[in-house]
Amino acid sequence: MNQQLIFNNDFRLTDNQDAVCCSVLQAGLRIAVVIHMPEGWEPHIWLAQIKEDAFFWEEQIEDALAADQLNSDGVLYLDGAA
């Protein structure tokens, strides 16, 4: 954990329950993150897995931000991995 990102611990399922969304702080800026659920997962299990693997996702988010994958609305979309 290098603390370049800070999770706000607001993990939740999206309205259609096909992804987990949360927010992180980077240098004081709030960034919304949506992590799409892979096929074959139950939504509540995917949510628990994202929370448990937060350090893994921290690295994925940092890499995606470094690659300028943040969309114009300030949302970062990531594909989940089983």
Residue, then its C-alpha position, 0 to 999 in steps of 0.5 A: m500500500n503506497q497511499q497514492l490513493i485512498f478508498n472512501n469505503d463507499f463500496r456498493l453495487t450499481d443499480n443494475q448490479d453488474a458492477v461495483c462502484c466506489s470512490v477514491l481520493q488522489a491528491g485531494l481529488r475524488i474519482a468515481v470508479v466502476i468495476h464491472m463484474p465478470e460473468g458467473w459471479e453473484p453480485h453480493i459475492w463480487l462486492a465482498q471480493i472487491k472490498e477484500d482485494a482493495f489493495f489489488w484494485e488500488e494498483q489497477i486504478e493507479d495504472a488506469l489513471a496513469a494511462d489516462q483512462l478516466n472518462s470526461d465525466g470523471v469516472l474510471y471504468l475497469d473490467g473485473a477479473a475472475 
